[in-house]
């Protein structure tokens, strides 16, 4: 780590948080940023003087929960801002200082860190573009391949959202372990078991008339829907009545998955809901007989914990961060072995005692992941980097 300038007197730390993911995105990065900012403002106002910063390039605005927080914006095109950040690191020039509010610490909540004179904190969610480059667009892959090593080097400290991400940072970028702090993300309080009338109402909304399995996540190759569909086809041979409900916004390279549904004769057994309101998720989790997450790679894995918190038994991958998130509260399988996945699903659906055990373990496991703890640990890192030299 870089040396501290001075310890100084105890006072509120002026933190600028890049709230861009909460403004422009919908998935895990957005939730992390929104929850971090919300709890910093609500629970740590005596120690953190928070300002939110984002590039208002698309007309989007902050979520309602964050609007009471002081904010500072710029108006550049999406690519102009990203390229200017990259250029500042390549040239090692703090161009962005004049565009940011005054402050002592800058926290990049996504993989975009400008060169600055002040101490900086970078949250790294995953390095999937390194591990599975074929699952990123070539433009995003090119930007991250060039930029991430620079962002990681320049950061005063790094938050990794899992031990897996920490291992990747050390292995791929030779980051000194002392620079990396693993801080797990949390579970929103709305994820609790929903009563039968609530489940029935949401099932009716999406036309779910049979027992069902559930997948939640952006529709993209890394989520491994293909293996789940092939496993479902095996269950149909064994006369299980279940359909598969797939929740998530359409990503990229998903046309082959839709074609596979037809090839496997599963058109009557698969329901694509698209993106759904967040308020509907707890009921969908609660009504599922099994939640599936056979992802090829995850930096964290919110849906596993969300399902567990709603009392739903989980079958997920035995790779990347998912074993550390799921613990012993899920059935873990090789995500590329459709037979193993189908066997785990069938075993769970046929064994009510096993399902009850996983429900109990899952509820306990999910309870250990709290946003309050995540934010408290983050504030501790702010205190460590305060007063360090910038890049």
C-alpha positions as CSV (number, residue, x, y, z in Angstrom):
1,X,0.0,0.0,0.0
2,X,1.0,3.6,-0.5
3,X,2.2,5.5,2.6
4,X,-0.2,7.6,4.6
5,X,0.4,11.4,4.7
6,X,-0.8,11.8,8.3
7,X,-3.2,10.3,10.8
8,X,-5.0,13.6,11.5
9,X,-7.8,14.2,14.0
10,X,-10.9,12.1,14.0
11,X,-13.6,13.7,11.7
12,X,-16.0,12.9,8.9
13,X,-14.3,11.5,5.9
14,X,-15.3,13.2,2.6
15,X,-16.0,10.3,0.2
16,X,-17.0,10.6,-3.4
17,X,-18.7,7.4,-4.6
18,X,-19.2,6.6,-8.3
19,X,-22.9,5.9,-8.4
20,X,-22.9,5.2,-12.1
21,X,-23.9,1.5,-11.8
22,X,-27.0,2.4,-9.7
23,X,-28.0,4.9,-12.5
24,X,-27.2,3.0,-15.7
25,X,-27.3,-0.7,-14.8
26,X,-29.8,-3.2,-13.5
27,X,-27.9,-6.3,-12.2
28,X,-25.5,-7.0,-9.3
29,X,-23.3,-3.9,-9.7
30,X,-26.4,-1.7,-9.5
31,X,-27.6,-3.4,-6.4
32,X,-24.2,-3.2,-4.7
33,X,-23.8,0.5,-5.5
34,X,-27.3,1.4,-4.4
35,X,-27.2,-0.6,-1.1
36,X,-23.7,0.7,-0.3
37,X,-24.7,4.4,-0.9
38,X,-28.0,4.0,1.0
39,X,-26.5,2.5,4.1
40,X,-23.5,4.9,4.1
41,X,-26.0,7.8,4.1
42,X,-28.4,6.2,6.6
43,X,-26.1,4.5,9.1
44,X,-22.7,6.3,8.8
45,X,-23.5,10.0,8.5
46,X,-21.5,10.8,11.5
47,X,-18.3,9.3,10.0
48,X,-18.8,9.7,6.2
49,X,-19.6,12.9,4.3
50,X,-20.9,11.2,1.2
51,X,-21.3,12.7,-2.3
52,X,-22.5,10.6,-5.2
53,X,-20.9,11.1,-8.6
54,X,-22.1,9.9,-12.0
55,X,-22.0,10.6,-15.7
56,X,-25.5,11.8,-16.7
57,X,-25.0,10.8,-20.3
58,X,-28.3,9.1,-21.0
59,X,-30.9,11.1,-19.1
60,X,-31.2,8.4,-16.4
61,X,-31.3,9.5,-12.8
62,X,-30.5,8.1,-9.3
63,X,-32.9,5.6,-7.8
64,X,-35.5,7.1,-5.5
65,X,-33.7,5.7,-2.4
66,X,-30.5,7.7,-3.2
67,X,-32.0,11.1,-4.2
68,X,-31.6,12.7,-0.7
69,X,-27.9,12.2,-0.9
70,X,-25.7,15.1,-2.3
71,X,-24.8,14.4,-5.9
72,X,-22.4,15.8,-8.6
73,X,-22.8,14.9,-12.3
74,X,-21.0,15.5,-15.5
75,X,-22.5,15.1,-19.0
76,X,-20.2,13.2,-21.4
77,X,-21.1,10.5,-23.8
78,X,-20.7,7.0,-22.3
79,X,-17.7,6.2,-24.5
80,X,-16.1,9.6,-24.1
81,X,-16.1,9.3,-20.3
82,X,-14.8,5.7,-20.3
83,X,-12.0,6.6,-22.8
84,X,-11.0,9.7,-20.9
85,X,-10.7,7.6,-17.7
86,X,-8.6,5.1,-19.6
87,X,-6.4,7.9,-21.0
88,X,-5.9,9.4,-17.6
89,X,-4.4,6.1,-16.4
90,X,-2.3,5.5,-19.5
91,X,-0.8,9.0,-19.3
92,X,-0.9,9.1,-15.5
93,X,-2.5,12.5,-15.5
94,X,-5.4,13.4,-13.1
95,X,-7.6,14.9,-15.8
96,X,-10.8,14.0,-13.8
97,X,-9.9,15.9,-10.7
98,X,-11.4,19.1,-12.1
99,X,-14.6,17.2,-12.9
100,X,-15.1,15.7,-9.5
101,X,-16.4,17.3,-6.2
102,X,-13.8,18.1,-3.6
103,X,-13.1,15.2,-1.4
104,X,-10.6,13.0,0.4
105,X,-11.4,9.6,-1.0
106,X,-12.8,8.4,-4.3
107,X,-14.5,5.0,-4.4
108,X,-15.0,3.3,-7.8
109,X,-17.9,0.9,-7.4
110,X,-17.4,-0.6,-10.9
111,X,-14.4,-1.3,-13.0
112,X,-13.6,2.3,-14.0
113,X,-11.1,4.2,-12.0
114,X,-9.7,7.6,-13.1
115,X,-6.2,8.7,-12.2
116,X,-6.6,11.1,-9.3
117,X,-4.4,12.9,-6.7
118,X,-6.5,11.7,-3.8
119,X,-6.6,8.1,-2.3
120,X,-8.8,5.7,-4.2
121,X,-10.7,2.5,-3.5
122,X,-11.7,0.1,-6.3
123,X,-14.3,-2.6,-5.9
124,X,-13.6,-5.6,-8.2
125,X,-16.6,-7.8,-8.7
126,X,-15.1,-10.4,-11.0
127,X,-12.5,-11.0,-13.7
128,X,-14.8,-13.0,-15.9
129,X,-13.5,-11.3,-19.0
130,X,-10.1,-12.9,-18.3
131,X,-11.4,-16.3,-17.3
132,X,-14.1,-16.6,-20.0
133,X,-13.3,-13.9,-22.7
134,X,-15.7,-15.5,-25.2
135,X,-18.6,-14.4,-23.0
136,X,-17.8,-10.7,-23.4
137,X,-18.3,-8.5,-26.4
138,X,-15.0,-7.8,-28.1
139,X,-15.2,-4.0,-27.3
140,X,-15.8,-4.6,-23.6
141,X,-13.1,-7.2,-23.5
142,X,-10.6,-4.9,-25.2
143,X,-11.4,-2.0,-22.8
144,X,-11.1,-4.2,-19.7
145,X,-8.0,-6.0,-20.9
146,X,-6.3,-2.7,-21.3
147,X,-7.8,-0.9,-18.4
148,X,-8.2,-3.3,-15.5
149,X,-4.4,-3.8,-14.9
150,X,-4.1,0.0,-14.8
151,X,-7.0,0.5,-12.5
152,X,-5.9,-2.2,-10.1
153,X,-2.3,-0.8,-10.0
154,X,-3.5,2.7,-9.4
155,X,-6.0,2.0,-6.6
156,X,-4.8,2.7,-3.0
157,X,-6.8,-0.3,-1.9
158,X,-9.1,-2.9,-3.5
159,X,-12.3,-4.5,-2.3
160,X,-12.9,-8.0,-3.7
161,X,-16.5,-9.3,-3.3
162,X,-15.3,-12.9,-2.8
163,X,-12.3,-15.0,-2.1
164,X,-12.5,-16.2,-5.7
165,X,-12.1,-12.6,-7.0
166,X,-9.2,-12.1,-4.6
167,X,-7.4,-15.2,-5.9
168,X,-8.0,-14.0,-9.5
169,X,-6.5,-10.6,-8.7
170,X,-3.4,-12.2,-7.2
171,X,-3.0,-14.8,-9.9
172,X,-3.7,-12.7,-13.0
173,X,-2.4,-9.3,-12.0
174,X,0.1,-10.1,-9.2
175,X,-1.6,-7.8,-6.8
176,X,0.0,-7.8,-3.4
177,X,-2.4,-9.7,-1.1
178,X,-2.2,-6.9,1.6
179,X,-3.8,-4.5,-0.9
180,X,-7.0,-6.7,-1.2
181,X,-9.8,-6.7,1.3
182,X,-12.6,-9.3,0.9
183,X,-15.9,-7.9,1.8
184,X,-19.0,-10.0,1.0
185,X,-22.1,-8.3,-0.3
186,X,-25.5,-8.6,1.5
187,X,-29.1,-9.7,1.1
188,X,-32.0,-7.3,0.9
189,X,-34.5,-7.6,3.7
190,X,-37.4,-8.1,1.2
191,X,-36.1,-11.7,0.5
192,X,-38.0,-13.7,3.0
193,X,-40.5,-16.6,2.5
194,X,-43.8,-15.4,1.0
195,X,-47.1,-17.0,2.2
196,X,-49.1,-19.2,-0.2
197,X,-51.6,-16.5,-1.3
198,X,-48.8,-14.2,-2.2
199,X,-47.0,-16.9,-4.2
200,X,-50.3,-17.8,-6.0
201,X,-50.9,-14.2,-7.0
202,X,-47.4,-13.9,-8.6
203,X,-47.7,-17.4,-10.2
204,X,-50.9,-16.3,-11.8
205,X,-49.3,-13.1,-13.1
206,X,-46.7,-15.1,-15.1
207,X,-48.9,-18.0,-16.1
208,X,-47.2,-20.6,-14.0
209,X,-49.7,-23.4,-13.6
210,X,-47.4,-26.4,-12.7
211,X,-44.7,-27.1,-10.1
212,X,-41.6,-25.2,-11.3
213,X,-37.9,-24.9,-11.1
214,X,-36.4,-21.3,-11.2
215,X,-33.4,-19.6,-12.7
216,X,-32.7,-15.8,-12.2
217,X,-30.1,-13.8,-14.0
218,X,-29.3,-12.0,-17.3
219,X,-29.8,-14.2,-20.3
220,X,-26.3,-14.7,-21.5
221,X,-24.0,-17.8,-22.2
222,X,-22.1,-17.6,-18.9
223,X,-25.3,-18.4,-17.0
224,X,-25.4,-21.8,-18.7
225,X,-29.0,-22.0,-19.5
226,X,-28.2,-24.7,-22.1
227,X,-27.0,-27.2,-19.6
228,X,-30.1,-26.5,-17.4
229,X,-32.4,-27.1,-20.4
230,X,-30.7,-30.4,-21.2
231,X,-31.0,-31.4,-17.5
232,X,-34.7,-30.5,-17.6
233,X,-35.2,-32.7,-20.7
234,X,-33.8,-35.6,-18.7
235,X,-36.2,-34.9,-15.9
236,X,-39.1,-35.0,-18.3
237,X,-38.1,-38.5,-19.4
238,X,-38.4,-39.5,-15.8
239,X,-42.0,-38.0,-15.7
240,X,-41.3,-35.0,-13.4
241,X,-44.1,-32.5,-14.0
242,X,-42.0,-29.4,-13.5
243,X,-41.5,-26.6,-15.8
244,X,-38.5,-24.2,-15.8
245,X,-39.2,-20.5,-15.2
246,X,-36.3,-18.3,-16.4
247,X,-36.3,-14.8,-15.1
248,X,-34.0,-12.1,-16.5
249,X,-33.4,-9.5,-19.1
250,X,-32.2,-10.6,-22.5
251,X,-28.4,-10.4,-22.8
252,X,-26.4,-11.3,-25.8
253,X,-25.9,-14.6,-27.8
254,X,-29.2,-15.9,-26.5
255,X,-30.8,-16.8,-29.7
256,X,-29.2,-20.3,-29.7
257,X,-30.8,-20.9,-26.2
258,X,-34.3,-20.2,-27.5
259,X,-33.6,-22.5,-30.5
260,X,-32.5,-25.2,-28.1
261,X,-35.8,-25.1,-26.3
262,X,-37.5,-26.2,-29.5
263,X,-34.8,-28.8,-30.4
264,X,-35.4,-30.4,-27.0
265,X,-39.2,-30.3,-27.4
266,X,-39.5,-28.1,-24.2
267,X,-41.6,-25.3,-25.6
268,X,-44.5,-26.2,-23.2
269,X,-42.0,-26.6,-20.3
270,X,-40.1,-23.3,-20.3
271,X,-41.4,-19.9,-19.4
272,X,-39.3,-16.8,-20.1
273,X,-40.6,-14.0,-18.0
274,X,-38.1,-11.3,-19.1
275,X,-37.1,-8.8,-16.5
276,X,-39.7,-8.6,-13.7
277,X,-40.3,-6.1,-10.9
278,X,-38.0,-6.6,-7.9
279,X,-41.1,-6.9,-5.6
280,X,-42.2,-10.1,-7.5
281,X,-38.9,-12.0,-6.9
282,X,-39.4,-13.1,-3.3
283,X,-42.7,-14.8,-4.2
284,X,-41.2,-16.5,-7.3
285,X,-38.3,-17.8,-5.2
286,X,-40.7,-19.0,-2.4
287,X,-42.9,-20.9,-4.8
288,X,-40.1,-22.8,-6.6
289,X,-39.4,-26.4,-5.7
290,X,-35.7,-25.8,-6.6
291,X,-33.6,-22.9,-7.6
292,X,-30.9,-23.6,-10.2
293,X,-27.7,-21.6,-10.8
294,X,-25.3,-23.8,-13.0
295,X,-23.3,-20.7,-14.0
296,X,-19.9,-21.3,-15.5
297,X,-18.5,-18.4,-13.4
298,X,-19.7,-15.9,-10.8
299,X,-17.9,-13.2,-8.9
300,X,-20.4,-13.4,-6.1
301,X,-23.9,-14.9,-6.9
302,X,-26.7,-12.9,-5.4
303,X,-29.5,-15.2,-6.6
304,X,-28.2,-18.2,-4.6
305,X,-28.5,-16.3,-1.3
306,X,-31.8,-14.7,-2.3
307,X,-33.3,-18.1,-3.0
308,X,-32.0,-19.4,0.3
309,X,-33.4,-16.5,2.2
310,X,-36.8,-17.2,0.7
311,X,-36.6,-20.9,1.9
312,X,-35.9,-22.4,-1.5
313,X,-33.5,-25.4,-1.9
314,X,-30.6,-24.6,-4.2
315,X,-28.6,-26.6,-6.8
316,X,-25.6,-24.6,-8.1
317,X,-22.2,-24.8,-9.6
318,X,-19.2,-26.1,-7.7
319,X,-16.9,-23.5,-9.4
320,X,-15.8,-19.9,-8.9
321,X,-17.3,-18.1,-5.9
322,X,-20.5,-20.2,-5.6
323,X,-19.1,-22.8,-3.1
324,X,-18.0,-20.1,-0.7
325,X,-21.4,-18.3,-1.0
326,X,-23.5,-21.5,-0.8
327,X,-21.5,-23.3,1.9
328,X,-23.0,-26.6,2.8
329,X,-26.5,-25.3,2.2
330,X,-26.8,-26.3,-1.5
331,X,-26.2,-29.3,-3.8
332,X,-23.0,-28.4,-5.7
333,X,-22.5,-29.8,-9.3
334,X,-20.1,-29.6,-12.2
335,X,-21.8,-26.9,-14.4
336,X,-20.7,-28.7,-17.6
337,X,-22.1,-32.1,-16.6
338,X,-25.8,-32.1,-17.5
339,X,-26.2,-35.7,-16.1
340,X,-24.8,-34.6,-12.7
341,X,-27.1,-31.6,-12.7
342,X,-30.2,-33.6,-13.7
343,X,-29.4,-36.2,-11.0
344,X,-29.1,-33.5,-8.3
345,X,-32.3,-31.9,-9.4
346,X,-34.1,-35.3,-9.4
347,X,-32.7,-36.3,-6.1
348,X,-33.9,-33.0,-4.5
349,X,-37.4,-33.2,-6.0
350,X,-37.9,-36.8,-5.0
351,X,-36.6,-36.4,-1.5
352,X,-38.7,-34.1,0.7
353,X,-36.4,-34.7,3.7
354,X,-33.4,-33.4,1.7
355,X,-35.4,-30.4,0.6
356,X,-36.3,-29.6,4.2
357,X,-32.7,-29.9,5.3
358,X,-31.5,-27.5,2.5
359,X,-34.2,-25.0,3.4
360,X,-33.1,-24.9,7.0
361,X,-29.4,-24.7,6.1
362,X,-30.1,-22.1,3.4
363,X,-31.9,-19.7,5.7
364,X,-29.0,-19.9,8.2
365,X,-26.4,-19.4,5.4
366,X,-28.2,-16.4,3.9
367,X,-28.5,-14.7,7.3
368,X,-24.7,-14.4,7.5
369,X,-24.7,-12.0,4.5
370,X,-25.8,-8.5,5.7
371,X,-25.5,-5.2,4.0
372,X,-24.9,-3.5,7.3
373,X,-21.8,-5.6,7.8
374,X,-20.6,-5.0,4.2
375,X,-20.9,-1.2,4.6
376,X,-19.3,-1.2,8.1
377,X,-16.3,-3.0,6.8
378,X,-16.1,-0.7,3.8
379,X,-16.0,2.3,6.2
380,X,-13.1,0.7,8.0
381,X,-11.3,0.6,4.6
382,X,-12.0,4.3,4.1
383,X,-10.3,5.0,7.4
384,X,-7.3,3.0,6.3
385,X,-6.9,4.8,3.0
386,X,-7.7,8.3,4.2
387,X,-4.5,10.4,4.0
388,X,-2.7,8.1,1.6
389,X,-1.1,9.5,-1.4
390,X,-3.0,9.3,-4.7
391,X,-1.5,7.7,-7.8
